[in-house]
Amino acid sequence: VLIDTTPLPDHIPKVDEIGCTSGPLMSASFFIGARCKAYNDDYMMCKEEAHGRGEFECMREGRKVTRCAASV
């Protein structure tokens, strides 16, 4: 397993990973989806507009989705 230890740029929000398996995430997905819809929509729109380059360009939006999901 390769782990990239390069720090992210400062403009990308810092957020811890959720740290749970797919079971709890699947059981909470309805609530996560309802509460985080706006963040998720922003992320998906960013990825669509990035034309295949969205993994890095949309990291800020992706981090917001992760932070919202962790708050549920």
Predicted model as a PDB file, atoms N, CA, C, CB and O in Angstrom, pLDDT in the B-factor column:
MODEL        1                                                                  
ATOM      1  N   VAL A   1       0.841  -1.172   0.000  1.00 69.00           N  
ATOM      2  CA  VAL A   1       0.000   0.000   0.000  1.00 69.00           C  
ATOM      3  C   VAL A   1       0.886   1.235   0.000  1.00 69.00           C  
ATOM      4  CB  VAL A   1      -0.957  -0.002   1.210  1.00 69.00           C  
ATOM      5  O   VAL A   1       1.789   1.363   0.827  1.00 69.00           O  
ATOM      6  N   LEU A   2       0.626   2.126  -0.917  1.00 77.00           N  
ATOM      7  CA  LEU A   2       1.368   3.379  -0.996  1.00 77.00           C  
ATOM      8  C   LEU A   2       0.561   4.488  -0.356  1.00 77.00           C  
ATOM      9  CB  LEU A   2       1.707   3.731  -2.456  1.00 77.00           C  
ATOM     10  O   LEU A   2      -0.635   4.619  -0.616  1.00 77.00           O  
ATOM     11  N   ILE A   3       1.199   5.281   0.472  1.00 79.00           N  
ATOM     12  CA  ILE A   3       0.552   6.405   1.121  1.00 79.00           C  
ATOM     13  C   ILE A   3       1.316   7.665   0.752  1.00 79.00           C  
ATOM     14  CB  ILE A   3       0.490   6.214   2.665  1.00 79.00           C  
ATOM     15  O   ILE A   3       2.520   7.768   0.988  1.00 79.00           O  
ATOM     16  N   ASP A   4       0.608   8.616   0.173  1.00 79.00           N  
ATOM     17  CA  ASP A   4       1.225   9.879  -0.207  1.00 79.00           C  
ATOM     18  C   ASP A   4       1.229  10.799   1.015  1.00 79.00           C  
ATOM     19  CB  ASP A   4       0.471  10.540  -1.412  1.00 79.00           C  
ATOM     20  O   ASP A   4       0.169  11.163   1.525  1.00 79.00           O  
ATOM     21  N   THR A   5       2.399  11.166   1.472  1.00 83.00           N  
ATOM     22  CA  THR A   5       2.509  12.008   2.662  1.00 83.00           C  
ATOM     23  C   THR A   5       2.647  13.490   2.319  1.00 83.00           C  
ATOM     24  CB  THR A   5       3.693  11.567   3.496  1.00 83.00           C  
ATOM     25  O   THR A   5       2.895  14.308   3.205  1.00 83.00           O  
ATOM     26  N   THR A   6       2.490  13.835   1.064  1.00 82.00           N  
ATOM     27  CA  THR A   6       2.576  15.232   0.654  1.00 82.00           C  
ATOM     28  C   THR A   6       1.400  16.001   1.254  1.00 82.00           C  
ATOM     29  CB  THR A   6       2.590  15.358  -0.900  1.00 82.00           C  
ATOM     30  O   THR A   6       0.252  15.600   1.063  1.00 82.00           O  
ATOM     31  N   PRO A   7       1.653  17.085   1.968  1.00 81.00           N  
ATOM     32  CA  PRO A   7       0.540  17.836   2.559  1.00 81.00           C  
ATOM     33  C   PRO A   7      -0.302  18.503   1.472  1.00 81.00           C  
ATOM     34  CB  PRO A   7       1.068  18.898   3.546  1.00 81.00           C  
ATOM     35  O   PRO A   7       0.208  18.905   0.426  1.00 81.00           O  
ATOM     36  N   LEU A   8      -1.591  18.609   1.743  1.00 77.00           N  
ATOM     37  CA  LEU A   8      -2.495  19.272   0.815  1.00 77.00           C  
ATOM     38  C   LEU A   8      -2.296  20.774   0.882  1.00 77.00           C  
ATOM     39  CB  LEU A   8      -3.956  18.909   1.120  1.00 77.00           C  
ATOM     40  O   LEU A   8      -1.816  21.288   1.892  1.00 77.00           O  
ATOM     41  N   PRO A   9      -2.658  21.489  -0.181  1.00 78.00           N  
ATOM     42  CA  PRO A   9      -2.556  22.953  -0.147  1.00 78.00           C  
ATOM     43  C   PRO A   9      -3.442  23.538   0.957  1.00 78.00           C  
ATOM     44  CB  PRO A   9      -2.949  23.550  -1.514  1.00 78.00           C  
ATOM     45  O   PRO A   9      -4.407  22.905   1.385  1.00 78.00           O  
ATOM     46  N   ASP A  10      -3.116  24.729   1.407  1.00 80.00           N  
ATOM     47  CA  ASP A  10      -3.841  25.352   2.512  1.00 80.00           C  
ATOM     48  C   ASP A  10      -5.286  25.696   2.171  1.00 80.00           C  
ATOM     49  CB  ASP A  10      -3.127  26.595   2.944  1.00 80.00           C  
ATOM     50  O   ASP A  10      -6.117  25.793   3.073  1.00 80.00           O  
ATOM     51  N   HIS A  11      -5.610  25.882   0.883  1.00 77.00           N  
ATOM     52  CA  HIS A  11      -6.974  26.263   0.529  1.00 77.00           C  
ATOM     53  C   HIS A  11      -7.949  25.081   0.575  1.00 77.00           C  
ATOM     54  CB  HIS A  11      -6.988  26.881  -0.852  1.00 77.00           C  
ATOM     55  O   HIS A  11      -9.156  25.277   0.428  1.00 77.00           O  
ATOM     56  N   ILE A  12      -7.449  23.868   0.774  1.00 73.00           N  
ATOM     57  CA  ILE A  12      -8.305  22.691   0.891  1.00 73.00           C  
ATOM     58  C   ILE A  12      -8.561  22.455   2.373  1.00 73.00           C  
ATOM     59  CB  ILE A  12      -7.653  21.427   0.214  1.00 73.00           C  
ATOM     60  O   ILE A  12      -7.618  22.280   3.144  1.00 73.00           O  
ATOM     61  N   PRO A  13      -9.841  22.449   2.782  1.00 72.00           N  
ATOM     62  CA  PRO A  13     -10.139  22.299   4.215  1.00 72.00           C  
ATOM     63  C   PRO A  13      -9.616  20.988   4.777  1.00 72.00           C  
ATOM     64  CB  PRO A  13     -11.637  22.388   4.453  1.00 72.00           C  
ATOM     65  O   PRO A  13      -9.653  19.955   4.108  1.00 72.00           O  
ATOM     66  N   LYS A  14      -9.135  21.036   5.999  1.00 76.00           N  
ATOM     67  CA  LYS A  14      -8.658  19.832   6.679  1.00 76.00           C  
ATOM     68  C   LYS A  14      -9.859  19.117   7.299  1.00 76.00           C  
ATOM     69  CB  LYS A  14      -7.586  20.183   7.771  1.00 76.00           C  
ATOM     70  O   LYS A  14     -10.712  19.750   7.922  1.00 76.00           O  
ATOM     71  N   VAL A  15      -9.920  17.799   7.126  1.00 76.00           N  
ATOM     72  CA  VAL A  15     -11.010  17.012   7.693  1.00 76.00           C  
ATOM     73  C   VAL A  15     -10.512  15.590   7.904  1.00 76.00           C  
ATOM     74  CB  VAL A  15     -12.271  17.035   6.768  1.00 76.00           C  
ATOM     75  O   VAL A  15      -9.783  15.045   7.075  1.00 76.00           O  
ATOM     76  N   ASP A  16     -10.912  14.995   9.025  1.00 76.00           N  
ATOM     77  CA  ASP A  16     -10.568  13.605   9.282  1.00 76.00           C  
ATOM     78  C   ASP A  16     -11.474  12.695   8.477  1.00 76.00           C  
ATOM     79  CB  ASP A  16     -10.671  13.282  10.781  1.00 76.00           C  
ATOM     80  O   ASP A  16     -12.618  13.040   8.179  1.00 76.00           O  
ATOM     81  N   GLU A  17     -10.953  11.530   8.129  1.00 74.00           N  
ATOM     82  CA  GLU A  17     -11.778  10.548   7.437  1.00 74.00           C  
ATOM     83  C   GLU A  17     -12.838  10.012   8.391  1.00 74.00           C  
ATOM     84  CB  GLU A  17     -10.911   9.394   6.877  1.00 74.00           C  
ATOM     85  O   GLU A  17     -12.688  10.095   9.610  1.00 74.00           O  
ATOM     86  N   ILE A  18     -13.916   9.461   7.824  1.00 75.00           N  
ATOM     87  CA  ILE A  18     -15.021   8.953   8.638  1.00 75.00           C  
ATOM     88  C   ILE A  18     -14.541   7.816   9.534  1.00 75.00           C  
ATOM     89  CB  ILE A  18     -16.182   8.476   7.742  1.00 75.00           C  
ATOM     90  O   ILE A  18     -14.876   7.794  10.718  1.00 75.00           O  
ATOM     91  N   GLY A  19     -13.781   6.889   9.012  1.00 78.00           N  
ATOM     92  CA  GLY A  19     -13.198   5.831   9.815  1.00 78.00           C  
ATOM     93  C   GLY A  19     -14.153   4.730  10.215  1.00 78.00           C  
ATOM     94  O   GLY A  19     -14.035   4.184  11.312  1.00 78.00           O  
ATOM     95  N   CYS A  20     -15.097   4.390   9.355  1.00 81.00           N  
ATOM     96  CA  CYS A  20     -15.973   3.257   9.658  1.00 81.00           C  
ATOM     97  C   CYS A  20     -16.159   2.430   8.382  1.00 81.00           C  
ATOM     98  CB  CYS A  20     -17.359   3.745  10.220  1.00 81.00           C  
ATOM     99  O   CYS A  20     -15.820   2.872   7.284  1.00 81.00           O  
ATOM    100  N   THR A  21     -16.689   1.253   8.548  1.00 85.00           N  
ATOM    101  CA  THR A  21     -16.871   0.352   7.418  1.00 85.00           C  
ATOM    102  C   THR A  21     -18.134   0.716   6.652  1.00 85.00           C  
ATOM    103  CB  THR A  21     -16.934  -1.107   7.892  1.00 85.00           C  
ATOM    104  O   THR A  21     -18.861   1.637   7.026  1.00 85.00           O  
ATOM    105  N   SER A  22     -18.382  -0.018   5.578  1.00 86.00           N  
ATOM    106  CA  SER A  22     -19.526   0.302   4.726  1.00 86.00           C  
ATOM    107  C   SER A  22     -20.865   0.028   5.402  1.00 86.00           C  
ATOM    108  CB  SER A  22     -19.442  -0.484   3.445  1.00 86.00           C  
ATOM    109  O   SER A  22     -21.857   0.673   5.062  1.00 86.00           O  
ATOM    110  N   GLY A  23     -20.925  -0.907   6.347  1.00 89.00           N  
ATOM    111  CA  GLY A  23     -22.185  -1.229   7.008  1.00 89.00           C  
ATOM    112  C   GLY A  23     -22.825  -0.038   7.704  1.00 89.00           C  
ATOM    113  O   GLY A  23     -23.974   0.296   7.412  1.00 89.00           O  
ATOM    114  N   PRO A  24     -22.104   0.615   8.627  1.00 87.00           N  
ATOM    115  CA  PRO A  24     -22.683   1.796   9.267  1.00 87.00           C  
ATOM    116  C   PRO A  24     -22.983   2.927   8.281  1.00 87.00           C  
ATOM    117  CB  PRO A  24     -21.750   2.301  10.339  1.00 87.00           C  
ATOM    118  O   PRO A  24     -23.980   3.634   8.430  1.00 87.00           O  
ATOM    119  N   LEU A  25     -22.123   3.096   7.276  1.00 86.00           N  
ATOM    120  CA  LEU A  25     -22.384   4.146   6.286  1.00 86.00           C  
ATOM    121  C   LEU A  25     -23.647   3.850   5.485  1.00 86.00           C  
ATOM    122  CB  LEU A  25     -21.188   4.296   5.340  1.00 86.00           C  
ATOM    123  O   LEU A  25     -24.437   4.751   5.206  1.00 86.00           O  
ATOM    124  N   MET A  26     -23.833   2.591   5.119  1.00 89.00           N  
ATOM    125  CA  MET A  26     -25.039   2.226   4.366  1.00 89.00           C  
ATOM    126  C   MET A  26     -26.297   2.411   5.219  1.00 89.00           C  
ATOM    127  CB  MET A  26     -24.944   0.768   3.875  1.00 89.00           C  
ATOM    128  O   MET A  26     -27.320   2.877   4.717  1.00 89.00           O  
ATOM    129  N   SER A  27     -26.228   2.052   6.490  1.00 92.00           N  
ATOM    130  CA  SER A  27     -27.403   2.189   7.341  1.00 92.00           C  
ATOM    131  C   SER A  27     -27.733   3.659   7.614  1.00 92.00           C  
ATOM    132  CB  SER A  27     -27.185   1.449   8.658  1.00 92.00           C  
ATOM    133  O   SER A  27     -28.893   3.998   7.846  1.00 92.00           O  
ATOM    134  N   ALA A  28     -26.744   4.515   7.588  1.00 91.00           N  
ATOM    135  CA  ALA A  28     -26.979   5.942   7.821  1.00 91.00           C  
ATOM    136  C   ALA A  28     -27.118   6.729   6.524  1.00 91.00           C  
ATOM    137  CB  ALA A  28     -25.851   6.522   8.647  1.00 91.00           C  
ATOM    138  O   ALA A  28     -27.303   7.946   6.565  1.00 91.00           O  
ATOM    139  N   SER A  29     -27.033   6.064   5.373  1.00 90.00           N  
ATOM    140  CA  SER A  29     -26.989   6.775   4.092  1.00 90.00           C  
ATOM    141  C   SER A  29     -28.221   7.636   3.840  1.00 90.00           C  
ATOM    142  CB  SER A  29     -26.838   5.787   2.968  1.00 90.00           C  
ATOM    143  O   SER A  29     -28.107   8.715   3.259  1.00 90.00           O  
ATOM    144  N   PHE A  30     -29.401   7.178   4.269  1.00 93.00           N  
ATOM    145  CA  PHE A  30     -30.612   7.967   4.071  1.00 93.00           C  
ATOM    146  C   PHE A  30     -30.495   9.300   4.813  1.00 93.00           C  
ATOM    147  CB  PHE A  30     -31.859   7.183   4.553  1.00 93.00           C  
ATOM    148  O   PHE A  30     -30.835  10.350   4.266  1.00 93.00           O  
ATOM    149  N   PHE A  31     -30.014   9.256   6.057  1.00 94.00           N  
ATOM    150  CA  PHE A  31     -29.902  10.457   6.866  1.00 94.00           C  
ATOM    151  C   PHE A  31     -28.762  11.350   6.379  1.00 94.00           C  
ATOM    152  CB  PHE A  31     -29.693  10.087   8.329  1.00 94.00           C  
ATOM    153  O   PHE A  31     -28.884  12.575   6.358  1.00 94.00           O  
ATOM    154  N   ILE A  32     -27.656  10.723   5.989  1.00 93.00           N  
ATOM    155  CA  ILE A  32     -26.532  11.487   5.443  1.00 93.00           C  
ATOM    156  C   ILE A  32     -26.960  12.183   4.155  1.00 93.00           C  
ATOM    157  CB  ILE A  32     -25.310  10.564   5.182  1.00 93.00           C  
ATOM    158  O   ILE A  32     -26.655  13.358   3.948  1.00 93.00           O  
ATOM    159  N   GLY A  33     -27.668  11.453   3.289  1.00 92.00           N  
ATOM    160  CA  GLY A  33     -28.120  12.029   2.026  1.00 92.00           C  
ATOM    161  C   GLY A  33     -29.069  13.198   2.219  1.00 92.00           C  
ATOM    162  O   GLY A  33     -28.987  14.195   1.502  1.00 92.00           O  
ATOM    163  N   ALA A  34     -29.965  13.080   3.178  1.00 95.00           N  
ATOM    164  CA  ALA A  34     -30.930  14.149   3.431  1.00 95.00           C  
ATOM    165  C   ALA A  34     -30.247  15.390   4.005  1.00 95.00           C  
ATOM    166  CB  ALA A  34     -32.024  13.662   4.388  1.00 95.00           C  
ATOM    167  O   ALA A  34     -30.547  16.515   3.605  1.00 95.00           O  
ATOM    168  N   ARG A  35     -29.333  15.176   4.938  1.00 96.00           N  
ATOM    169  CA  ARG A  35     -28.695  16.308   5.603  1.00 96.00           C  
ATOM    170  C   ARG A  35     -27.618  16.958   4.744  1.00 96.00           C  
ATOM    171  CB  ARG A  35     -28.098  15.862   6.915  1.00 96.00           C  
ATOM    172  O   ARG A  35     -27.406  18.167   4.839  1.00 96.00           O  
ATOM    173  N   CYS A  36     -26.936  16.184   3.913  1.00 95.00           N  
ATOM    174  CA  CYS A  36     -25.779  16.681   3.163  1.00 95.00           C  
ATOM    175  C   CYS A  36     -26.074  16.872   1.678  1.00 95.00           C  
ATOM    176  CB  CYS A  36     -24.615  15.730   3.327  1.00 95.00           C  
ATOM    177  O   CYS A  36     -25.143  16.950   0.876  1.00 95.00           O  
ATOM    178  N   LYS A  37     -27.330  16.948   1.299  1.00 96.00           N  
ATOM    179  CA  LYS A  37     -27.703  17.030  -0.122  1.00 96.00           C  
ATOM    180  C   LYS A  37     -27.059  18.230  -0.818  1.00 96.00           C  
ATOM    181  CB  LYS A  37     -29.224  17.113  -0.261  1.00 96.00           C  
ATOM    182  O   LYS A  37     -26.537  18.095  -1.925  1.00 96.00           O  
ATOM    183  N   ALA A  38     -27.093  19.384  -0.188  1.00 96.00           N  
ATOM    184  CA  ALA A  38     -26.535  20.585  -0.830  1.00 96.00           C  
ATOM    185  C   ALA A  38     -25.040  20.434  -1.090  1.00 96.00           C  
ATOM    186  CB  ALA A  38     -26.788  21.824   0.042  1.00 96.00           C  
ATOM    187  O   ALA A  38     -24.558  20.804  -2.160  1.00 96.00           O  
ATOM    188  N   TYR A  39     -24.302  19.894  -0.118  1.00 95.00           N  
ATOM    189  CA  TYR A  39     -22.862  19.696  -0.294  1.00 95.00           C  
ATOM    190  C   TYR A  39     -22.578  18.652  -1.369  1.00 95.00           C  
ATOM    191  CB  TYR A  39     -22.214  19.276   1.030  1.00 95.00           C  
ATOM    192  O   TYR A  39     -21.662  18.801  -2.177  1.00 95.00           O  
ATOM    193  N   ASN A  40     -23.384  17.593  -1.360  1.00 94.00           N  
ATOM    194  CA  ASN A  40     -23.206  16.535  -2.345  1.00 94.00           C  
ATOM    195  C   ASN A  40     -23.506  17.046  -3.752  1.00 94.00           C  
ATOM    196  CB  ASN A  40     -24.103  15.338  -2.012  1.00 94.00           C  
ATOM    197  O   ASN A  40     -22.794  16.714  -4.700  1.00 94.00           O  
ATOM    198  N   ASP A  41     -24.559  17.854  -3.890  1.00 96.00           N  
ATOM    199  CA  ASP A  41     -24.891  18.419  -5.196  1.00 96.00           C  
ATOM    200  C   ASP A  41     -23.778  19.319  -5.707  1.00 96.00           C  
ATOM    201  CB  ASP A  41     -26.197  19.200  -5.120  1.00 96.00           C  
ATOM    202  O   ASP A  41     -23.443  19.280  -6.891  1.00 96.00           O  
ATOM    203  N   ASP A  42     -23.195  20.137  -4.816  1.00 95.00           N  
ATOM    204  CA  ASP A  42     -22.066  20.991  -5.210  1.00 95.00           C  
ATOM    205  C   ASP A  42     -20.885  20.163  -5.690  1.00 95.00           C  
ATOM    206  CB  ASP A  42     -21.635  21.878  -4.042  1.00 95.00           C  
ATOM    207  O   ASP A  42     -20.244  20.506  -6.684  1.00 95.00           O  
ATOM    208  N   TYR A  43     -20.593  19.067  -4.982  1.00 93.00           N  
ATOM    209  CA  TYR A  43     -19.479  18.194  -5.353  1.00 93.00           C  
ATOM    210  C   TYR A  43     -19.722  17.539  -6.720  1.00 93.00           C  
ATOM    211  CB  TYR A  43     -19.270  17.113  -4.276  1.00 93.00           C  
ATOM    212  O   TYR A  43     -18.831  17.508  -7.569  1.00 93.00           O  
ATOM    213  N   MET A  44     -20.918  17.024  -6.917  1.00 92.00           N  
ATOM    214  CA  MET A  44     -21.219  16.360  -8.189  1.00 92.00           C  
ATOM    215  C   MET A  44     -21.203  17.355  -9.346  1.00 92.00           C  
ATOM    216  CB  MET A  44     -22.584  15.658  -8.119  1.00 92.00           C  
ATOM    217  O   MET A  44     -20.755  17.013 -10.440  1.00 92.00           O  
ATOM    218  N   MET A  45     -21.681  18.574  -9.128  1.00 93.00           N  
ATOM    219  CA  MET A  45     -21.653  19.587 -10.175  1.00 93.00           C  
ATOM    220  C   MET A  45     -20.209  19.967 -10.499  1.00 93.00           C  
ATOM    221  CB  MET A  45     -22.459  20.833  -9.749  1.00 93.00           C  
ATOM    222  O   MET A  45     -19.865  20.161 -11.664  1.00 93.00           O  
ATOM    223  N   CYS A  46     -19.374  20.074  -9.482  1.00 92.00           N  
ATOM    224  CA  CYS A  46     -17.964  20.384  -9.696  1.00 92.00           C  
ATOM    225  C   CYS A  46     -17.296  19.297 -10.532  1.00 92.00           C  
ATOM    226  CB  CYS A  46     -17.239  20.544  -8.352  1.00 92.00           C  
ATOM    227  O   CYS A  46     -16.567  19.597 -11.478  1.00 92.00           O  
ATOM    228  N   LYS A  47     -17.543  18.037 -10.184  1.00 90.00           N  
ATOM    229  CA  LYS A  47     -16.937  16.930 -10.936  1.00 90.00           C  
ATOM    230  C   LYS A  47     -17.405  16.915 -12.379  1.00 90.00           C  
ATOM    231  CB  LYS A  47     -17.263  15.594 -10.276  1.00 90.00           C  
ATOM    232  O   LYS A  47     -16.626  16.615 -13.283  1.00 90.00           O  
ATOM    233  N   GLU A  48     -18.680  17.237 -12.603  1.00 90.00           N  
ATOM    234  CA  GLU A  48     -19.209  17.256 -13.965  1.00 90.00           C  
ATOM    235  C   GLU A  48     -18.566  18.380 -14.777  1.00 90.00           C  
ATOM    236  CB  GLU A  48     -20.740  17.420 -13.945  1.00 90.00           C  
ATOM    237  O   GLU A  48     -18.252  18.199 -15.954  1.00 90.00           O  
ATOM    238  N   GLU A  49     -18.375  19.527 -14.155  1.00 90.00           N  
ATOM    239  CA  GLU A  49     -17.772  20.669 -14.851  1.00 90.00           C  
ATOM    240  C   GLU A  49     -16.271  20.503 -15.056  1.00 90.00           C  
ATOM    241  CB  GLU A  49     -18.037  21.944 -14.078  1.00 90.00           C  
ATOM    242  O   GLU A  49     -15.691  21.176 -15.909  1.00 90.00           O  
ATOM    243  N   ALA A  50     -15.633  19.623 -14.293  1.00 87.00           N  
ATOM    244  CA  ALA A  50     -14.178  19.442 -14.379  1.00 87.00           C  
ATOM    245  C   ALA A  50     -13.776  18.526 -15.529  1.00 87.00           C  
ATOM    246  CB  ALA A  50     -13.645  18.880 -13.074  1.00 87.00           C  
ATOM    247  O   ALA A  50     -12.593  18.456 -15.863  1.00 87.00           O  
ATOM    248  N   HIS A  51     -14.726  17.823 -16.144  1.00 83.00           N  
ATOM    249  CA  HIS A  51     -14.468  16.961 -17.307  1.00 83.00           C  
ATOM    250  C   HIS A  51     -13.326  15.973 -17.060  1.00 83.00           C  
ATOM    251  CB  HIS A  51     -14.144  17.817 -18.527  1.00 83.00           C  
ATOM    252  O   HIS A  51     -12.349  15.933 -17.808  1.00 83.00           O  
ATOM    253  N   GLY A  52     -13.470  15.175 -15.992  1.00 76.00           N  
ATOM    254  CA  GLY A  52     -12.496  14.118 -15.731  1.00 76.00           C  
ATOM    255  C   GLY A  52     -11.328  14.510 -14.857  1.00 76.00           C  
ATOM    256  O   GLY A  52     -10.523  13.652 -14.495  1.00 76.00           O  
ATOM    257  N   ARG A  53     -11.207  15.779 -14.505  1.00 78.00           N  
ATOM    258  CA  ARG A  53     -10.113  16.234 -13.655  1.00 78.00           C  
ATOM    259  C   ARG A  53     -10.612  16.567 -12.254  1.00 78.00           C  
ATOM    260  CB  ARG A  53      -9.429  17.453 -14.275  1.00 78.00           C  
ATOM    261  O   ARG A  53      -9.926  17.260 -11.502  1.00 78.00           O  
ATOM    262  N   GLY A  54     -11.790  16.085 -11.898  1.00 72.00           N  
ATOM    263  CA  GLY A  54     -12.451  16.502 -10.672  1.00 72.00           C  
ATOM    264  C   GLY A  54     -11.896  15.970  -9.384  1.00 72.00           C  
ATOM    265  O   GLY A  54     -12.194  16.526  -8.327  1.00 72.00           O  
ATOM    266  N   GLU A  55     -11.098  14.914  -9.412  1.00 76.00           N  
ATOM    267  CA  GLU A  55     -10.621  14.340  -8.162  1.00 76.00           C  
ATOM    268  C   GLU A  55      -9.817  15.350  -7.358  1.00 76.00           C  
ATOM    269  CB  GLU A  55      -9.781  13.105  -8.437  1.00 76.00           C  
ATOM    270  O   GLU A  55      -9.992  15.442  -6.143  1.00 76.00           O  
ATOM    271  N   PHE A  56      -8.947  16.101  -7.999  1.00 79.00           N  
ATOM    272  CA  PHE A  56      -8.166  17.086  -7.267  1.00 79.00           C  
ATOM    273  C   PHE A  56      -8.841  18.450  -7.259  1.00 79.00           C  
ATOM    274  CB  PHE A  56      -6.781  17.199  -7.864  1.00 79.00           C  
ATOM    275  O   PHE A  56      -8.850  19.137  -6.238  1.00 79.00           O  
ATOM    276  N   GLU A  57      -9.401  18.838  -8.390  1.00 86.00           N  
ATOM    277  CA  GLU A  57     -10.009  20.164  -8.492  1.00 86.00           C  
ATOM    278  C   GLU A  57     -11.217  20.317  -7.583  1.00 86.00           C  
ATOM    279  CB  GLU A  57     -10.411  20.440  -9.920  1.00 86.00           C  
ATOM    280  O   GLU A  57     -11.545  21.431  -7.176  1.00 86.00           O  
ATOM    281  N   CYS A  58     -11.879  19.225  -7.264  1.00 89.00           N  
ATOM    282  CA  CYS A  58     -13.087  19.285  -6.441  1.00 89.00           C  
ATOM    283  C   CYS A  58     -12.847  18.774  -5.022  1.00 89.00           C  
ATOM    284  CB  CYS A  58     -14.197  18.483  -7.092  1.00 89.00           C  
ATOM    285  O   CYS A  58     -13.791  18.412  -4.321  1.00 89.00           O  
ATOM    286  N   MET A  59     -11.597  18.747  -4.608  1.00 86.00           N  
ATOM    287  CA  MET A  59     -11.288  18.213  -3.285  1.00 86.00           C  
ATOM    288  C   MET A  59     -11.900  19.068  -2.181  1.00 86.00           C  
ATOM    289  CB  MET A  59      -9.778  18.118  -3.094  1.00 86.00           C  
ATOM    290  O   MET A  59     -12.293  18.539  -1.141  1.00 86.00           O  
ATOM    291  N   ARG A  60     -11.985  20.353  -2.385  1.00 87.00           N  
ATOM    292  CA  ARG A  60     -12.592  21.225  -1.376  1.00 87.00           C  
ATOM    293  C   ARG A  60     -14.055  20.836  -1.162  1.00 87.00           C  
ATOM    294  CB  ARG A  60     -12.484  22.716  -1.799  1.00 87.00           C  
ATOM    295  O   ARG A  60     -14.503  20.717  -0.021  1.00 87.00           O  
ATOM    296  N   GLU A  61     -14.797  20.638  -2.245  1.00 90.00           N  
ATOM    297  CA  GLU A  61     -16.194  20.240  -2.130  1.00 90.00           C  
ATOM    298  C   GLU A  61     -16.323  18.839  -1.533  1.00 90.00           C  
ATOM    299  CB  GLU A  61     -16.873  20.294  -3.497  1.00 90.00           C  
ATOM    300  O   GLU A  61     -17.231  18.576  -0.743  1.00 90.00           O  
ATOM    301  N   GLY A  62     -15.415  17.947  -1.912  1.00 89.00           N  
ATOM    302  CA  GLY A  62     -15.436  16.597  -1.372  1.00 89.00           C  
ATOM    303  C   GLY A  62     -15.179  16.570   0.115  1.00 89.00           C  
ATOM    304  O   GLY A  62     -15.785  15.779   0.839  1.00 89.00           O  
ATOM    305  N   ARG A  63     -14.286  17.428   0.582  1.00 87.00           N  
ATOM    306  CA  ARG A  63     -14.014  17.508   2.013  1.00 87.00           C  
ATOM    307  C   ARG A  63     -15.229  18.034   2.772  1.00 87.00           C  
ATOM    308  CB  ARG A  63     -12.800  18.402   2.276  1.00 87.00           C  
ATOM    309  O   ARG A  63     -15.483  17.616   3.901  1.00 87.00           O  
ATOM    310  N   LYS A  64     -15.968  18.935   2.167  1.00 90.00           N  
ATOM    311  CA  LYS A  64     -17.182  19.446   2.809  1.00 90.00           C  
ATOM    312  C   LYS A  64     -18.223  18.327   2.943  1.00 90.00           C  
ATOM    313  CB  LYS A  64     -17.767  20.635   2.000  1.00 90.00           C  
ATOM    314  O   LYS A  64     -18.924  18.247   3.952  1.00 90.00           O  
ATOM    315  N   VAL A  65     -18.320  17.469   1.926  1.00 91.00           N  
ATOM    316  CA  VAL A  65     -19.233  16.327   1.999  1.00 91.00           C  
ATOM    317  C   VAL A  65     -18.809  15.386   3.130  1.00 91.00           C  
ATOM    318  CB  VAL A  65     -19.267  15.567   0.647  1.00 91.00           C  
ATOM    319  O   VAL A  65     -19.649  14.926   3.903  1.00 91.00           O  
ATOM    320  N   THR A  66     -17.511  15.102   3.226  1.00 88.00           N  
ATOM    321  CA  THR A  66     -17.019  14.228   4.281  1.00 88.00           C  
ATOM    322  C   THR A  66     -17.272  14.829   5.655  1.00 88.00           C  
ATOM    323  CB  THR A  66     -15.533  13.955   4.093  1.00 88.00           C  
ATOM    324  O   THR A  66     -17.687  14.119   6.571  1.00 88.00           O  
ATOM    325  N   ARG A  67     -17.030  16.111   5.812  1.00 89.00           N  
ATOM    326  CA  ARG A  67     -17.264  16.770   7.098  1.00 89.00           C  
ATOM    327  C   ARG A  67     -18.746  16.722   7.473  1.00 89.00           C  
ATOM    328  CB  ARG A  67     -16.775  18.229   7.051  1.00 89.00           C  
ATOM    329  O   ARG A  67     -19.087  16.504   8.635  1.00 89.00           O  
ATOM    330  N   CYS A  68     -19.617  16.926   6.497  1.00 92.00           N  
ATOM    331  CA  CYS A  68     -21.051  16.859   6.762  1.00 92.00           C  
ATOM    332  C   CYS A  68     -21.459  15.447   7.159  1.00 92.00           C  
ATOM    333  CB  CYS A  68     -21.848  17.317   5.533  1.00 92.00           C  
ATOM    334  O   CYS A  68     -22.219  15.267   8.111  1.00 92.00           O  
ATOM    335  N   ALA A  69     -20.964  14.448   6.444  1.00 89.00           N  
ATOM    336  CA  ALA A  69     -21.309  13.052   6.763  1.00 89.00           C  
ATOM    337  C   ALA A  69     -20.826  12.681   8.151  1.00 89.00           C  
ATOM    338  CB  ALA A  69     -20.705  12.090   5.726  1.00 89.00           C  
ATOM    339  O   ALA A  69     -21.503  11.933   8.857  1.00 89.00           O  
ATOM    340  N   ALA A  70     -19.681  13.184   8.556  1.00 87.00           N  
ATOM    341  CA  ALA A  70     -19.163  12.879   9.894  1.00 87.00           C  
ATOM    342  C   ALA A  70     -20.015  13.516  10.974  1.00 87.00           C  
ATOM    343  CB  ALA A  70     -17.720  13.352  10.029  1.00 87.00           C  
ATOM    344  O   ALA A  70     -20.067  13.021  12.100  1.00 87.00           O  
ATOM    345  N   SER A  71     -20.685  14.614  10.639  1.00 88.00           N  
ATOM    346  CA  SER A  71     -21.512  15.295  11.641  1.00 88.00           C  
ATOM    347  C   SER A  71     -22.842  14.598  11.876  1.00 88.00           C  
ATOM    348  CB  SER A  71     -21.762  16.723  11.220  1.00 88.00           C  
ATOM    349  O   SER A  71     -23.520  14.863  12.869  1.00 88.00           O  
ATOM    350  N   VAL A  72     -23.222  13.697  10.955  1.00 85.00           N  
ATOM    351  CA  VAL A  72     -24.480  12.953  11.128  1.00 85.00           C  
ATOM    352  C   VAL A  72     -24.213  11.855  12.094  1.00 85.00           C  
ATOM    353  CB  VAL A  72     -25.030  12.389   9.785  1.00 85.00           C  
ATOM    354  O   VAL A  72     -25.115  11.080  12.411  1.00 85.00           O  
TER     355      VAL A  72                                                      
ENDMDL                                                                          
END                                                                             
